[in-house]
Amino acid sequence: MAVQLQLTCASTADGESLFRWLSDEPGARSDGRLSRAPSTDPDEMGTLVDVLTLIVGSGFSAAQLALAIRQWRESRPRPPELVITHVDADGGTTKIEASTPEALETALRELEQR
């Protein structure tokens, strides 16, 4: 079962960097579909925001995604802020704004259990 996650970055540069990073991640490349788009969230109007949409298949786990994001954040001079939005099949959403790698991994694991 595929899981849709939207990864929202506060700047285009961060969005581009994360897109390249995840594109190089073997699990995301082989078991996921990654695309980029500007945010359509009306709450973010006027804010420069990049949204990456990752459709995750069964071969790419939440732990792998958390590790990839953790490594990406650690590679940056200042760890960028990142909001992950899980989009349910019925259109409902759950937002994750985890400031630590451990909190992010825990939140992603909880989403994986749904």
Backbone torsions as a table, in degrees:
resi	resn	phi	psi	omega
1	MET	NA	129.9	-178.7
2	ALA	-80.4	146.1	177.4
3	VAL	-121.3	129.6	179.2
4	GLN	-98.9	124.0	177.1
5	LEU	-122.1	136.9	173.0
6	GLN	-108.4	124.6	-179.5
7	LEU	-106.2	111.7	-174.4
8	THR	-105.3	124.9	179.5
9	CYS	-110.6	150.5	-176.6
10	ALA	-78.7	-9.8	178.5
11	SER	-143.0	155.7	177.9
12	THR	-63.1	-38.8	179.8
13	ALA	-61.4	-43.7	177.8
14	ASP	-65.2	-41.4	179.0
15	GLY	-61.4	-43.3	178.5
16	GLU	-65.0	-42.0	179.4
17	SER	-62.3	-46.9	180.0
18	LEU	-65.6	-39.1	177.8
19	PHE	-58.8	-48.0	178.6
20	ARG	-62.5	-42.2	-178.6
21	TRP	-61.4	-49.2	-178.9
22	LEU	-69.6	-29.8	177.0
23	SER	-64.9	-28.2	178.3
24	ASP	-86.9	-8.4	-179.5
25	GLU	-77.0	116.7	-175.4
26	PRO	-53.8	-43.2	-178.9
27	GLY	-65.1	-41.4	179.0
28	ALA	-68.9	-36.5	-177.9
29	ARG	-69.2	-40.8	-175.5
30	SER	-90.4	-30.7	-174.6
31	ASP	-117.0	7.5	-179.7
32	GLY	-133.2	167.0	172.6
33	ARG	-123.8	123.6	-175.3
34	LEU	-114.8	131.1	176.8
35	SER	-141.5	161.4	-179.0
36	ARG	-119.7	148.8	176.1
37	ALA	-163.7	156.0	172.3
38	PRO	-70.5	155.0	179.8
39	SER	-66.9	142.3	174.5
40	THR	-109.0	7.1	-179.3
41	ASP	-71.6	119.9	-179.1
42	PRO	-63.4	-22.1	178.1
43	ASP	-71.5	-16.5	-177.7
44	GLU	-105.7	15.1	-179.1
45	MET	-57.9	132.2	178.3
46	GLY	84.7	-7.0	178.6
47	THR	-101.2	136.8	178.1
48	LEU	-76.4	109.3	-175.8
49	VAL	-136.0	135.2	172.7
50	ASP	-107.3	138.4	177.4
51	VAL	-119.8	124.5	172.6
52	LEU	-103.8	131.4	176.7
53	THR	-107.7	125.4	-178.9
54	LEU	-119.4	116.1	174.0
55	ILE	-95.0	113.6	-173.1
56	VAL	-101.0	127.5	176.1
57	GLY	-91.0	-172.4	-175.7
58	SER	-71.7	-15.9	-177.2
59	GLY	-87.7	-3.3	-177.6
60	PHE	-125.6	108.7	-171.6
61	SER	-88.0	167.0	176.0
62	ALA	-61.0	-37.2	179.2
63	ALA	-64.3	-39.4	177.7
64	GLN	-65.0	-41.8	178.4
65	LEU	-64.8	-44.0	179.3
66	ALA	-60.9	-41.8	178.6
67	LEU	-64.4	-43.8	179.5
68	ALA	-62.0	-43.0	179.3
69	ILE	-67.5	-40.6	178.6
70	ARG	-60.5	-46.4	179.9
71	GLN	-63.7	-40.4	178.2
72	TRP	-62.2	-48.3	-179.2
73	ARG	-61.4	-39.2	179.8
74	GLU	-69.6	-21.1	-179.8
75	SER	-81.3	-11.9	-176.4
76	ARG	-92.1	151.0	179.4
77	PRO	-57.2	-42.7	173.4
78	ARG	-126.9	125.0	-178.3
79	PRO	-56.7	117.4	-178.4
80	PRO	-67.8	152.2	173.0
81	GLU	-74.0	145.7	-178.4
82	LEU	-146.9	133.1	175.3
83	VAL	-115.4	129.3	177.9
84	ILE	-109.0	127.6	178.4
85	THR	-115.7	121.7	176.0
86	HIS	-89.2	127.4	-179.6
87	VAL	-107.3	115.4	179.6
88	ASP	-72.6	162.6	178.6
89	ALA	-58.8	-31.4	-179.9
90	ASP	-86.4	3.6	178.6
91	GLY	95.1	-9.1	177.3
92	GLY	-67.7	154.5	-177.6
93	THR	-129.2	152.5	172.8
94	THR	-130.3	124.1	-179.8
95	LYS	-99.3	139.4	176.7
96	ILE	-119.5	120.4	175.4
97	GLU	-123.7	78.5	-175.7
98	ALA	-96.2	126.7	-177.0
99	SER	-88.7	-18.4	179.1
100	THR	-116.8	153.5	178.1
101	PRO	-59.7	-36.4	-179.0
102	GLU	-66.2	-43.1	179.4
103	ALA	-64.9	-38.7	178.3
104	LEU	-63.3	-46.5	-179.2
105	GLU	-63.2	-41.4	178.2
106	THR	-61.8	-45.8	-178.9
107	ALA	-64.4	-41.7	179.2
108	LEU	-66.5	-37.5	177.1
109	ARG	-63.3	-39.4	177.8
110	GLU	-63.4	-40.3	177.9
111	LEU	-65.3	-36.3	-179.0
112	GLU	-64.5	-27.8	-178.6
113	GLN	-76.7	-13.3	-177.9
114	ARG	-71.2	NA	NA
